[in-house]
Amino acid sequence: MLATDDPGSEPVSLADVAGLTRRVNTQTKQKVQEIQKITGRMRMLALNAMIESARAGDAGAGFSIVAQEVRGVGGEVEQVATALEEEVVAQVSQLERMIESMALQARGARLADLALNAIEIIDRNLYERTCDVRWWATDSAFVSCAQSPDEAARSYASGRLAVILGAYTVYLDIWLCDMNGRVLANGRPGVYQAAGADVSRESWFRDAIALHSGDDYCVADISRQHVLNSSMTATYAAKVCEGGRAHGKPLGVLAVHFDWSPQARIIVEGVRLSKEEKSRTRVMLVDASHRVIAASDGEGMLSERLALNLEGRQSGYYQEPEGALVAFHATPGYETYRGLGWYGVIVQDSD
């Protein structure tokens, strides 16, 4: 946007300037055409005058000279009009292209910044999940249950998990698993029948078992968890170790299931776009394989893959052949959370 001297006036955008330039270009062409029409009439008048002076003989000789001068003036005016069209109109057209390019650059840079903002917000949110799972994995109730998983210990652990879930509404459920992948306790047993489930084949469980210490964590790609009513989740897991010590004997795995859909939807729908822009803009989060994991239009989750033209860039924009502008920004990570190679992506159709 361009500032104006009048504090009460509307801000002027590059698109407004480009529109004005197009109108000036059109008006210039129209005026040149009008001049050419006038000079055409002058030539016709001069021709008729010369014909009439020839008929008049010696009496029309003086009038013939005037007619020739009028014809000459008409020719000169036409030359000026032609030069005006070739020079001024061409330069205005070049200015128009330059302004349109500047407008596209400004628009692309802004959308790339908005894409960064979206991915940064989710990164900060997920960073907290990495802290949660590692901290809770040291809870004595979970350590004791993983070490001696009798009925009383499982019941107590389930109660402790329920307390956590009461305070942290961003989670669907939290599972305590043994080293074989059997769920010993969960925080919402009345909602999800997770206790006793075998999760040994889940990627997050296998990765958690392979962690070096309790200080580490792992995370799975966004997926639908069957036991959690096929909800979309981001699962973070950490080892439960003897005595709650980082390098104690591994006893089990704690997994927190982040309620992905509502949290991600708030982010992609909350990007600061004007009402007019929202009607022609799609905001998305995509994973490292460019699979759509969140979209402002609610379409394509976990089924659509974008053909992003990144060209090795972490951020930027480009225009598709049909005119849509695609802006993107890679996850920058947050604190100790490096991110998962995700991108914020915004696709905006032409105005």
C-alpha positions in Angstrom: 0.0 0.0 0.0 1.1 3.6 -0.7 0.7 6.3 1.8 -1.3 9.5 1.0 -1.0 13.1 2.3 -4.7 13.2 3.2 -5.2 11.3 6.5 -8.9 10.7 5.7 -8.3 9.2 2.2 -8.2 5.6 1.3 -4.7 4.0 1.0 -3.5 3.6 -2.6 -2.2 0.2 -3.7 0.1 -0.6 -6.6 -2.9 -2.3 -8.2 -4.7 1.1 -8.1 -1.7 2.7 -9.8 -1.5 0.0 -12.4 -5.2 0.5 -13.1 -4.8 4.2 -13.5 -1.8 3.6 -15.9 -4.0 1.3 -18.0 -6.7 3.9 -18.2 -4.2 6.6 -19.2 -2.8 4.3 -21.9 -6.2 3.6 -23.3 -7.2 7.3 -23.2 -3.9 8.3 -25.0 -4.6 5.8 -27.8 -8.2 7.1 -28.1 -7.0 10.7 -28.4 -4.4 9.8 -31.0 -7.1 8.0 -33.0 -9.3 11.2 -32.8 -6.4 13.3 -34.0 -5.8 11.0 -36.9 -9.5 11.2 -37.8 -9.3 15.0 -37.8 -6.2 15.1 -39.9 -7.9 12.7 -42.3 -10.8 15.1 -42.6 -8.3 18.0 -43.2 -6.7 16.1 -46.0 -10.1 15.5 -47.6 -11.0 19.1 -47.3 -7.7 20.2 -48.8 -8.1 17.8 -51.7 -11.6 19.1 -52.4 -10.4 22.7 -52.2 -7.6 21.9 -54.7 -10.1 20.4 -57.1 -12.4 23.4 -56.8 -9.5 25.8 -57.2 -8.5 24.0 -60.4 -12.0 24.4 -61.8 -11.8 28.1 -61.0 -8.7 28.6 -63.1 -6.6 31.6 -62.5 -9.1 33.0 -60.0 -8.6 30.0 -57.8 -4.8 30.0 -57.8 -4.5 31.7 -54.5 -7.0 29.4 -52.9 -5.0 26.4 -54.2 -2.0 27.6 -52.3 -4.0 27.8 -49.1 -5.4 24.3 -49.8 -1.9 22.9 -50.2 -0.8 24.5 -46.9 -3.8 23.0 -45.1 -2.8 19.7 -46.6 0.7 20.1 -45.4 -0.4 21.1 -41.9 -2.6 18.0 -41.7 0.3 15.8 -42.7 2.5 17.3 -40.0 -0.2 16.9 -37.4 -0.6 13.2 -38.4 3.2 12.7 -38.0 3.1 14.2 -34.5 0.1 12.0 -33.6 2.0 8.9 -34.9 5.1 9.8 -33.0 2.9 10.3 -29.9 1.4 6.9 -30.2 4.8 5.2 -30.9 6.7 7.0 -28.1 4.3 8.0 -25.3 1.9 5.0 -25.6 4.9 2.6 -25.7 6.4 4.1 -22.6 3.1 4.1 -20.8 2.8 0.4 -21.7 6.3 -0.3 -20.3 5.4 1.6 -17.1 2.2 -0.4 -16.8 4.2 -3.7 -17.1 6.7 -2.5 -14.5 3.9 -1.5 -12.0 2.2 -4.8 -12.5 5.5 -6.6 -11.8 6.0 -4.5 -8.7 2.4 -5.3 -7.6 3.0 -9.0 -8.2 6.2 -8.9 -6.2 4.6 -7.1 -3.3 1.6 -9.4 -3.3 3.9 -12.5 -3.5 6.2 -11.3 -0.7 3.2 -10.6 1.5 1.6 -14.0 1.0 5.0 -15.7 1.7 5.2 -13.8 5.0 1.6 -14.9 5.8 2.6 -18.5 5.0 5.6 -18.2 7.3 3.4 -16.8 10.1 1.0 -19.8 9.7 3.8 -22.4 9.9 5.5 -20.6 12.8 2.4 -20.6 14.9 2.0 -24.4 14.5 5.7 -24.9 15.2 5.5 -23.0 18.5 2.4 -25.1 19.4 4.1 -28.4 18.6 7.3 -27.4 20.4 5.2 -27.4 23.6 4.1 -30.9 22.8 7.7 -32.1 22.8 8.2 -30.5 26.2 4.9 -32.0 27.6 5.6 -35.6 26.6 9.2 -35.6 28.0 8.1 -34.1 31.2 5.1 -36.3 31.8 7.2 -39.4 31.0 9.0 -38.8 34.2 5.8 -38.8 36.4 6.2 -41.3 39.2 2.7 -42.8 38.5 3.6 -43.7 35.0 7.1 -45.0 35.9 5.6 -47.2 38.6 2.8 -48.5 36.3 5.3 -49.3 33.5 7.5 -51.1 36.0 4.7 -53.0 37.8 1.5 -52.8 35.7 -1.0 -54.4 38.1 -4.6 -53.3 38.0 -4.2 -50.7 40.8 -1.2 -49.1 39.1 -3.0 -48.9 35.8 -6.1 -47.4 37.4 -4.0 -44.8 39.2 -2.0 -44.0 36.0 -5.3 -43.6 34.1 -6.5 -41.2 36.7 -3.3 -39.1 36.5 -3.6 -39.0 32.7 -7.2 -37.8 33.1 -6.1 -35.0 35.3 -3.6 -33.9 32.6 -6.2 -34.1 29.9 -8.6 -31.9 32.0 -6.0 -29.1 31.9 -4.7 -29.6 28.4 -7.6 -29.6 26.0 -5.4 -29.8 22.9 -5.0 -33.6 23.4 -7.4 -36.3 22.3 -5.8 -38.9 24.7 -2.6 -39.9 26.3 -1.4 -43.5 26.3 1.1 -45.3 28.6 2.5 -48.4 26.8 4.8 -51.2 27.8 8.0 -52.1 25.9 6.0 -54.6 23.8 3.6 -52.0 22.5 0.6 -52.9 24.7 -1.4 -49.9 26.0 -1.4 -50.1 29.8 -3.5 -47.0 30.6 -5.1 -44.1 28.8 -6.6 -40.8 30.1 -10.1 -41.2 28.5 -11.1 -44.8 29.0 -14.7 -43.9 28.8 -14.3 -42.4 25.4 -11.6 -44.4 23.7 -11.1 -48.1 24.3 -7.3 -47.9 24.1 -6.2 -50.0 27.1 -4.9 -53.4 25.9 -4.5 -52.3 22.3 -1.4 -53.4 20.4 0.5 -50.4 19.0 3.8 -52.1 18.4 3.5 -51.5 14.6 2.9 -47.8 14.9 5.8 -45.7 13.6 5.8 -43.5 16.7 6.1 -46.5 19.0 9.0 -48.0 17.0 10.8 -44.7 16.9 10.3 -44.2 20.6 11.8 -47.6 21.5 14.8 -46.6 19.5 15.4 -43.3 21.3 18.7 -42.9 23.1 17.3 -41.5 26.3 14.4 -40.0 28.1 15.6 -36.6 27.0 14.6 -37.4 23.5 11.3 -37.6 21.7 9.9 -38.7 18.4 6.9 -37.7 16.3 4.9 -39.3 13.6 3.4 -37.8 10.5 -0.1 -36.5 10.8 -2.4 -39.6 10.5 -5.8 -40.9 11.5 -5.8 -43.1 14.6 -8.3 -45.9 14.4 -8.6 -46.3 18.2 -9.3 -42.5 18.5 -12.3 -42.7 16.2 -10.1 -42.2 13.1 -9.4 -38.6 14.2 -6.4 -36.8 12.7 -3.6 -36.7 15.2 0.0 -35.6 15.7 1.5 -38.2 18.0 4.5 -37.3 20.1 6.2 -40.0 22.2 9.0 -40.4 24.7 10.5 -43.3 26.7 9.5 -43.9 30.3 12.7 -44.8 32.2 13.3 -46.4 35.6 13.3 -43.7 38.4 12.3 -41.1 35.8 16.0 -40.7 35.0 16.9 -39.8 31.4 19.4 -42.8 31.2 17.5 -45.2 33.4 16.4 -48.6 32.3 13.6 -48.2 29.6 10.3 -49.4 31.0 7.8 -48.2 28.4 6.6 -45.4 26.1 4.3 -42.4 26.8 2.4 -41.1 23.7 0.4 -37.9 23.6 -2.1 -37.5 20.7 -2.5 -33.9 19.7 -6.0 -33.1 18.4 -4.7 -31.9 15.1 -7.8 -30.9 13.1 -9.3 -28.1 15.2 -6.0 -26.6 16.1 -4.7 -26.6 12.5 -8.0 -25.2 11.2 -7.8 -22.2 13.5 -4.4 -21.4 12.1 -5.2 -21.7 8.3 -8.6 -19.9 8.7 -7.1 -17.2 10.9 -4.5 -15.9 8.3 -5.1 -12.2 8.0 -6.7 -11.8 4.6 -9.4 -9.3 3.5 -12.9 -10.6 3.0 -12.5 -10.2 -0.7 -9.2 -12.1 -0.7 -10.6 -15.0 1.4 -13.1 -15.8 -1.4 -10.2 -16.5 -3.8 -7.5 -17.8 -1.5 -6.6 -21.2 -0.2 -4.3 -21.4 2.9 -2.7 -24.8 3.6 -0.1 -26.6 5.7 1.7 -29.4 3.9 4.1 -32.1 5.2 7.5 -32.9 4.0 6.1 -34.9 1.1 3.8 -31.9 0.2 0.7 -33.8 1.4 -2.1 -31.5 2.5 -2.5 -31.7 6.3 -4.6 -28.6 6.8 -6.6 -26.4 4.4 -8.8 -23.4 4.8 -11.4 -24.9 2.5 -11.3 -28.2 4.3 -10.5 -30.2 1.2 -7.8 -32.7 0.5 -6.6 -33.6 4.0 -4.1 -36.5 3.9 -5.2 -37.3 0.3 -3.9 -34.4 -1.8 -0.3 -33.7 -2.7 0.7 -30.3 -4.1 3.0 -30.1 -7.0 5.0 -27.2 -5.5 7.6 -25.5 -7.7 10.1 -24.8 -4.9 13.3 -24.7 -7.0 15.4 -25.4 -3.9 14.0 -22.4 -2.1 12.9 -22.3 1.5 10.5 -19.5 0.8 9.2 -17.6 -2.2 6.4 -17.4 -4.7 5.6 -18.0 -8.3 2.7 -17.6 -10.7 1.0 -20.5 -12.3 0.2 -20.5 -16.1 -3.5 -20.0 -15.3 -2.7 -16.9 -13.2 -2.9 -18.2 -9.7 -0.2 -16.9 -7.3 1.5 -19.6 -5.1 3.4 -18.4 -2.0 5.2 -20.8 0.4 7.6 -20.8 3.4 9.3 -23.8 5.0 9.1 -24.5 8.7 11.8 -22.5 10.5 11.4 -24.6 13.7 11.2 -23.2 17.2 13.6 -23.4 20.1 14.8 -27.0 20.2 12.0 -28.1 17.8 13.5 -28.3 14.4 10.3 -28.9 12.6 9.3 -31.7 10.3 10.0 -30.2 6.9 6.5 -28.8 6.6 5.5 -25.8 4.5 2.9 -23.1 4.9 1.4 -22.6 1.4 -1.1 -19.9 0.1 -2.7 -20.2 -3.3 -4.5 -17.0 -4.5 -6.4 -16.6 -7.7 -6.1 -13.4 -9.7 -8.3 -10.5 -8.7 
